């Protein structure tokens, strides 16, 4: 049976790509991807037919993959990170829906998860995602800016750790400035912020700074920005967002007065 | 040099565990983890010293790991998913900070990222995370409920896809009811919701339902709940959150009138 695999390869170094992703790529006859991502797996796809196109040509790639797999090929569409997170998986499903594809018909659809930038970048910064977080793409190429601004406002006001995907590009530089301003209305300028470029790739670059100073650094297409919550602190260059153990326990693991392990936190302090 | 690795093993089947995670576990002399997670890797840790404890004993595990690695052992602390996401990484860093550890001193700290439940569960549902999303833990064991409720309200009102971690346990059943009510004030009852239990493990169970009906299903400790945004739709049992291509392009990939590829979306419609 023909197959259509949509595969997340993780950050792009082999040590962080799962066996399931490798298998899906190796079993494919045809590999489809954005040129930059295809380069990351070029050692895995020798001898295969490759269809690579640039940015803004995602619909073309998705349609090619659907057409070829419906005609009988084994196709793997690759995304960096997780193909489900701002990646090709939703677009492929939209094209399948548009073309009236039904489950049980060829191709067999396989969605292979990967590690998204949240996780890869987070690990290079320490543990910024130790408590509730959200991901917001600052790209307004497909999303109206007011929708993005509203999400920034909501996330900042409710004290989420905030990961900004696609923060800027050569042409798109205004959004990260506005995002910084929106978040700064809700958090101190000393809030820790991590900037991670090309996590686990050759040009990896990690900066730990704070909300007041992020605009002094280079932020581009390959950067993920992680803004701490009001509880995030820095120790020895690591960003740490506590889960909340000290709300309930001493460092010896004993429950604080009035608290019971396994039961709801008894209120009295509002911090997380 | 002694090492302290904090390792995310992904959902818990070998095909989704990265080579970096396997390597960190195989190089350890001592493996530390929650009993359920230790079982998931038992074939990888034969012959090693194992320190496993139950829920609510996280501080004890973190302190054991820090103490043993400072004394010279190679220790791996394992979490399911990503150790940085509601996992052991932030607690280990807190204990290191508490004990006055500095970078350059033993142990050498290694943070090994993994695929979190967002990604593994998302892939089993389709592509629910195709646009902005957030993760909220419904556990109020360490976080005051008003903080959680405020985040639910913010995420629901700004139309994030919402992943609920730790939605319920045997004793903790009220939070998912309140969460459903908060979200339902902002989204139609027909909003798609996925319930994924034990993703990629033996007891895997996937339910696709909608916001009006989630409380009719079993939701427990091992369930992750993913609530769609107002743009999420279902095709053939797959949840799909569009990135927004149809705001700008036809299905032939041509830009709609007034729109330019690579440039900001020209407003006129407010949907994503």
Interface residues (C-beta under 8 A of the other chain):
Chain A: X8 X10 X14 X15 X16 X17 X18 X19 X20 X23 X55 X56 X57 X58 X59 X60 X63 X82 X83 X84 X85 X86 X87 X89 X90 X91 X92 X93 X94 X95 X96 X97 X98 X101 X102 X103 X109 X111 X112 X113 X114 X115 X116 X118 X119 X120 X122 X123 X124 X126 X127 X128 X129 X130 X131 X132 X133 X134 X135 X136 X137 X140 X141 X142 X143 X144 X145 X146 X147 X148 X150 X151 X153 X154 X155 X157 X158 X159 X160 X171 X172 X233 X235 X236 X237 X238 X240 X241 X242 X243 X244 X245 X246 X247 X248 X249 X251 X252 X253 X261 X262 X263 X264 X265 X267 X269 X270 X272
Chain B: X8 X10 X14 X15 X16 X17 X18 X19 X20 X23 X55 X56 X57 X58 X59 X60 X63 X82 X83 X84 X85 X86 X87 X89 X90 X91 X92 X93 X94 X95 X96 X97 X98 X101 X102 X103 X109 X111 X112 X113 X114 X115 X116 X118 X119 X120 X122 X123 X124 X126 X127 X128 X129 X130 X131 X132 X133 X134 X135 X136 X137 X140 X141 X142 X143 X144 X145 X146 X147 X148 X150 X151 X153 X154 X155 X157 X158 X159 X160 X171 X172 X233 X235 X236 X237 X238 X240 X241 X242 X243 X244 X245 X246 X247 X248 X249 X251 X252 X253 X261 X262 X263 X264 X265 X267 X269 X270 X272
